């Protein structure tokens, strides 16, 4: 005879006696580290480098300073161009 494969019947019978179940204390086990797909790991590394940038804090500070100087220089050159365009010829 085939075993009873009706999951609802099993759930009903187990839920009736659930309050009577006695559980043993927790047992510590060694958790295996899940292997990461190398392609996925490489994608995550590329994303983190894109967000944080690469290099030391001093290199990042120098890069920030360079970008600030670049924006100032662009604004100054824009003003000079406007001054030349509006000046009478």
C-alpha positions in Angstrom: 0.0 0.0 0.0 1.3 3.5 -0.9 2.1 5.9 2.0 -0.3 8.7 2.7 0.7 11.6 0.6 -1.9 14.1 1.6 0.1 17.0 3.2 -3.0 18.8 4.5 -4.0 15.8 6.6 -0.5 15.6 8.0 -0.5 19.3 8.8 -3.8 19.0 10.6 -2.7 16.1 12.7 0.6 17.7 13.6 -1.0 21.0 14.5 -3.4 19.3 16.9 -0.6 18.1 19.1 1.9 20.9 18.5 1.5 22.3 22.0 2.5 18.9 23.4 5.8 18.7 21.6 9.0 19.0 23.6 12.1 20.3 21.9 15.7 19.6 22.8 18.1 22.5 23.5 19.9 24.0 20.6 22.9 22.2 19.4 25.9 24.2 18.0 27.0 23.1 14.5 29.7 24.2 12.2 28.2 26.3 9.4 29.9 25.9 6.1 30.7 29.1 4.2 28.8 29.1 1.0 31.1 29.3 -2.1 30.6 32.4 -4.2 30.5 32.1 -7.9 33.8 33.8 -9.1 32.0 35.8 -11.8 29.5 37.1 -9.2 32.4 38.0 -6.8 34.2 39.9 -9.6 31.0 41.8 -10.4 30.6 42.8 -6.7 34.2 43.9 -6.5 33.8 46.1 -9.6 30.6 47.7 -8.1 32.3 48.4 -4.8 35.4 49.9 -6.5 33.1 52.1 -8.7 31.3 53.4 -5.6 34.2 53.9 -3.2 37.0 54.4 -5.7 40.4 52.9 -5.5 43.4 54.0 -3.6 44.3 55.3 -0.1 42.5 58.1 1.7 45.2 60.5 0.7 44.8 59.6 -3.0 41.1 60.0 -2.7 41.6 63.4 -1.1 43.9 64.5 -3.8 41.4 63.4 -6.5 38.6 65.3 -4.7 40.8 68.4 -4.6 41.7 68.0 -8.3 38.0 67.8 -9.2 37.2 70.9 -7.2 39.9 72.9 -8.9 38.6 71.6 -12.3 35.1 72.9 -11.6 36.5 76.3 -10.4 38.6 76.5 -13.6 35.6 75.7 -15.8 33.5 78.3 -14.1 36.2 80.9 -14.5 36.7 80.1 -18.2 32.9 80.2 -18.7 32.8 83.7 -17.2 35.7 84.9 -19.4 33.9 83.5 -22.5 30.7 85.4 -21.6 32.7 88.6 -21.1 34.3 88.3 -24.6 30.9 87.6 -26.2 29.2 90.6 -24.6 32.1 93.0 -25.1 31.6 95.5 -28.0 33.7 94.8 -31.1 
